Amino acid sequence: MIIGTGCAIPGIMATRTIKDVRQRRTTIMLTPFMPCGAKLPVIALFAGVFFNDAAWVGTSMYFIGILIIFIGASIVVRITGEKAKKSFFIMELPHYSIPSIKRALRSSFSRGQAFIVNAGTIILLCNVIVQIMQTFTPSFNLVLEDAASSSILALISTPFAVILLPLGFGVWQLAAAAITGFIAKENVVGTLAVVYSITNFIDTEELVLVSGANSISEIMGLTSVAALAYLVFNLFTPPCFAAIGAMNSEMESRKWLWGGIGFQLSMGYIAAFLTYQIGTLITTGNMGIAFIPGLIAVLTMISFIYYLMKKGDKKIKEEVAQSA
């Protein structure tokens, strides 16, 4: 999981050293909850614009990730019916030797270049597609300046925006950015820049100087609490497609894969809901918008998880009875 803070993919692949299949799959499922390097631009943007570069924003995201991993591990272990047993890890280490600086630099350069090319290609392609979808209507006519909600992107994102309303950010622009974030988390910042037509979105120092009706918080229509909830949602929902592909290859089970994706989505939604609703209650004295529908959705998720946990407990009792 420490490896996963750089990128979830090598963290997932590192679970191959875990001998027990269930423990390995559980670790694979939980590793993406650690914020990786791809999520740092999102953290930096929201910390700079909404929280005046407060250091606690980024730090708290890592602690929330660790907390979710502990809670998630206890839940998954009960769902899978895994017995409490000791697991020993033995690995033969190679002889230590001084590495070749030339080879290390060459390897670092080639891998860094490959990452920049691959990540840049995905981000550029997604932003081009988002720009095209925002420019045209479903009949492929140009979108009028004051009718952005008639674009292809708006029509696709609006149903998702309704689902996200209890989290404090039920607008199609933010929903579109969250959707592209499932492809690659770096896309969130780029998509927000496209849908809000902000050319200098990366320069947070310049953005915070903009005030009044033209401030980023006003343009995006987010309070600080809603911005924090949006950040939590993007960080703790399922990772990028590449990481999901790694989960698929390492888990070797479609059932576990879809269960993991559903679990990650549920945990991210619940965490964002609690962040927004509790934060709004503390700051305003009232619950946030769409509290009742959101509460119903969250209770439904929790009830289903509880049902799976009870089913797992029953499985443990049956195994204990058979071994007695």
C-alpha positions in Angstrom: 0.0 0.0 0.0 3.0 2.3 0.5 4.0 1.5 -3.1 0.4 2.4 -4.1 1.0 6.0 -3.0 3.1 6.5 -6.0 0.8 4.5 -8.3 -1.8 2.0 -7.6 -0.7 -0.4 -10.4 2.7 -1.4 -8.9 1.0 -1.6 -5.5 -1.5 -4.0 -6.9 1.1 -6.1 -8.7 3.2 -6.2 -5.5 0.4 -8.3 -3.9 1.7 -11.4 -5.8 4.0 -12.1 -2.9 0.9 -12.8 -0.7 0.4 -16.5 -0.7 -3.2 -16.7 0.5 -5.6 -16.0 -2.3 -8.3 -14.2 -0.3 -5.8 -12.0 1.5 -4.2 -11.1 -1.8 -7.5 -10.2 -3.4 -8.5 -8.2 -0.3 -5.3 -6.2 -0.4 -5.8 -5.6 -4.1 -9.3 -4.3 -3.4 -8.1 -1.9 -0.7 -4.8 -0.6 -2.2 -6.4 2.0 -4.5 -7.8 3.8 -1.5 -4.3 5.3 -0.9 -4.1 8.6 -2.9 -1.6 8.0 -5.7 0.5 10.5 -7.7 -2.2 11.0 -10.3 -4.6 12.3 -7.6 -2.1 15.0 -6.4 -3.1 17.5 -9.1 -6.7 17.3 -7.9 -5.7 17.7 -4.3 -3.4 20.7 -5.2 -6.1 22.4 -7.2 -8.8 22.2 -4.5 -6.4 23.0 -1.7 -5.1 26.0 -3.5 -8.4 27.4 -4.7 -10.8 26.6 -1.8 -8.5 26.3 1.2 -5.8 28.8 0.6 -3.1 26.2 0.2 -3.8 24.7 3.6 -1.5 21.7 4.3 -4.1 19.8 6.2 -6.1 19.2 3.1 -3.6 16.9 1.5 -2.5 15.3 4.8 -6.1 14.6 5.8 -6.7 12.8 2.5 -4.0 10.3 3.3 -5.3 9.7 6.8 -8.9 9.3 5.5 -7.5 6.7 3.0 -5.8 4.8 5.8 -9.0 4.9 7.9 -11.1 3.6 5.0 -8.5 0.8 4.5 -8.9 -0.3 8.1 -12.7 -0.2 8.0 -12.8 -1.8 4.6 -10.4 -4.6 5.6 -12.6 -5.5 8.6 -15.7 -5.5 6.4 -14.2 -7.5 3.5 -12.7 -10.1 5.9 -16.2 -10.8 7.3 -17.9 -10.8 3.9 -15.4 -13.3 2.5 -15.7 -15.5 5.6 -11.9 -15.4 6.1 -10.9 -17.0 9.4 -8.4 -15.2 11.7 -5.2 -17.1 11.1 -1.5 -16.3 11.0 0.1 -15.8 7.6 3.9 -16.0 7.3 5.8 -14.2 4.6 9.2 -15.6 3.5 11.2 -14.2 0.7 14.8 -14.8 -0.3 16.6 -11.6 -0.9 19.4 -11.3 -3.5 22.9 -10.4 -2.5 23.3 -6.6 -2.1 25.5 -4.9 -4.7 26.2 -1.4 -5.8 23.9 -0.5 -8.7 25.1 0.9 -11.9 24.4 4.7 -12.0 24.3 4.7 -15.8 21.8 1.8 -15.9 19.7 3.4 -13.2 19.6 6.7 -15.0 18.8 5.1 -18.3 16.0 3.0 -16.8 14.6 6.1 -15.0 14.6 8.1 -18.1 13.0 5.5 -20.3 10.3 4.8 -17.7 9.6 8.4 -17.1 9.4 9.1 -20.8 7.0 6.3 -21.2 4.8 7.5 -18.4 4.7 11.1 -19.8 3.8 9.9 -23.2 1.1 7.5 -22.1 -0.4 9.8 -19.5 -0.2 12.8 -21.8 -1.9 10.9 -24.6 -4.8 9.8 -22.4 -5.2 13.3 -20.9 -5.0 15.0 -24.3 -7.4 12.5 -25.9 -10.0 12.9 -23.1 -9.8 16.7 -23.2 -10.3 16.7 -27.0 -13.3 14.4 -26.7 -14.8 16.5 -23.8 -14.3 19.7 -25.9 -16.1 18.1 -28.9 -18.9 16.9 -26.7 -19.3 20.3 -25.1 -19.2 22.1 -28.5 -21.9 20.1 -30.3 -25.5 19.2 -29.6 -26.9 15.7 -30.2 -27.9 16.8 -33.7 -24.3 18.0 -34.2 -25.1 21.7 -34.3 -22.9 24.2 -32.6 -23.9 24.9 -29.0 -25.0 28.5 -28.5 -23.0 30.6 -26.0 -25.8 30.7 -23.4 -27.1 27.2 -24.0 -24.2 25.0 -22.7 -26.7 22.6 -21.1 -27.9 21.5 -24.6 -24.5 20.0 -25.4 -23.8 16.2 -25.7 -21.7 16.3 -22.6 -24.4 18.0 -20.5 -27.0 15.5 -21.7 -24.8 12.5 -20.8 -23.6 14.0 -17.4 -27.0 15.3 -16.1 -28.3 11.9 -15.0 -25.1 11.3 -13.0 -25.4 14.9 -11.6 -28.7 13.9 -10.0 -27.1 11.0 -8.2 -24.4 13.3 -6.9 -26.8 15.9 -5.6 -26.8 14.6 -2.0 -23.0 15.0 -2.0 -23.2 18.8 -2.7 -22.2 19.0 -6.3 -25.2 18.1 -8.4 -24.2 20.0 -11.6 -23.4 18.4 -14.9 -20.0 20.1 -15.2 -18.7 18.5 -12.0 -20.3 15.2 -12.9 -18.6 15.2 -16.3 -15.2 15.8 -14.6 -15.9 12.9 -12.1 -16.8 10.6 -15.0 -13.6 11.3 -16.9 -11.7 10.8 -13.6 -12.6 7.1 -13.8 -10.5 7.0 -17.0 -7.5 8.7 -15.4 -7.7 10.9 -12.2 -5.5 13.5 -13.9 -8.4 14.2 -16.3 -10.5 15.8 -13.5 -8.5 19.0 -13.6 -8.3 19.2 -17.4 -12.1 18.5 -17.7 -12.9 21.2 -15.2 -10.8 23.6 -17.2 -12.6 22.7 -20.4 -16.2 22.8 -19.1 -15.7 26.1 -17.3 -13.6 27.6 -20.1 -10.7 28.5 -17.8 -7.4 28.5 -19.7 -5.1 29.0 -16.6 -6.7 26.4 -14.4 -3.4 24.9 -13.4 -2.0 28.1 -12.0 -3.6 28.1 -8.6 -1.6 31.1 -7.4 -3.2 33.2 -10.2 -6.7 31.7 -9.6 -6.9 32.6 -6.0 -6.3 36.3 -6.9 -9.6 36.2 -8.8 -12.4 37.4 -6.5 -16.0 38.3 -6.4 -18.5 36.9 -8.9 -15.6 35.7 -11.1 -13.9 33.6 -8.4 -13.4 29.9 -9.1 -15.7 29.0 -6.1 -18.4 31.2 -7.6 -17.9 29.9 -11.1 -18.0 26.3 -9.9 -20.9 27.0 -7.5 -19.2 25.1 -4.6 -18.9 25.9 -1.0 -15.7 24.9 0.8 -17.5 21.9 2.4 -18.9 20.8 -1.0 -15.4 21.2 -2.5 -14.0 18.9 0.2 -16.7 16.4 -0.5 -16.0 16.5 -4.2 -12.3 15.9 -3.5 -13.2 12.9 -1.2 -15.4 11.4 -3.9 -12.8 11.7 -6.6 -10.0 10.2 -4.4 -11.8 7.2 -2.9 -14.1 6.0 -5.8 -12.7 3.3 -8.2 -9.3 4.2 -9.6 -8.3 4.7 -13.3 -9.0 2.2 -16.0 -5.3 1.1 -16.0 -5.5 0.2 -12.2 -8.8 -1.6 -12.8 -7.1 -3.6 -15.5 -4.4 -4.5 -13.1 -7.0 -5.5 -10.5 -8.6 -7.8 -13.1 -5.4 -9.5 -14.1 -4.2 -10.0 -10.5 -7.5 -11.0 -8.9 -8.2 -13.6 -11.7 -11.9 -13.4 -10.8 -14.6 -11.3 -12.4 -16.8 -11.7 -9.3 -14.1 -10.3 -7.1 -13.3 -7.5 -9.6 -16.9 -6.2 -9.8 -17.3 -6.7 -6.1 -14.2 -4.6 -5.5 -15.4 -1.8 -7.9 -18.8 -1.8 -6.2 -17.2 -1.7 -2.8 -14.9 1.2 -3.7 -17.7 3.2 -5.3 -19.9 2.6 -2.2 -17.1 3.7 0.2 -16.3 6.8 -1.8 -20.0 7.8 -2.1 -20.6 7.2 1.6 -17.5 9.1 2.6 -18.4 12.1 0.4 -22.0 12.1 1.7 -20.8 12.2 5.3 -18.3 14.9 4.6 -20.8 17.2 2.9 -23.8 16.6 5.2 -21.9 16.7 8.5 -19.8 19.6 7.3 -22.8 21.6 6.2 -24.6 20.8 9.5 -21.5 22.1 11.5 -21.1 25.3 9.3 -24.7 26.3 8.8 -26.7 24.4 11.4 -28.8 22.7 8.7 -28.4 19.5 6.7 -27.3 19.8 3.1 -29.4 19.6 -0.1 -31.1 16.3 -0.9 -30.3 14.9 2.5 -33.2 12.4 2.6 -32.6 10.8 -0.9 -28.9 10.6 -0.1 -29.6 9.0 3.3 -31.8 6.4 1.7 -29.1 5.6 -0.9 -26.4 5.4 1.8 -28.5 3.2 4.1 -29.3 0.9 1.1 -25.5 0.5 0.5 -24.8 -0.1 4.2 -27.7 -2.6 4.5 -26.4 -4.6 1.5 -22.8 -4.6 3.0 -24.3 -5.7 6.3 -26.2 -8.5 4.6 -23.0 -9.7 3.0 -21.2 -9.5 6.3 -23.8 -11.7 8.0 -23.6 -14.1 5.1 -19.9 -14.2 5.7 -20.3 -14.8 9.4 -22.7 -17.7 8.6 -20.0 -19.2 6.3 -17.4 -19.0 9.1 -19.8 -20.8 11.5 -20.4 -23.6 9.0 -16.7 -24.0 8.4 -16.1 -24.2 12.1 -18.9 -26.7 12.6 -17.5 -28.9 9.8 -14.0 -28.8 11.3 -15.2 -29.6 14.8 
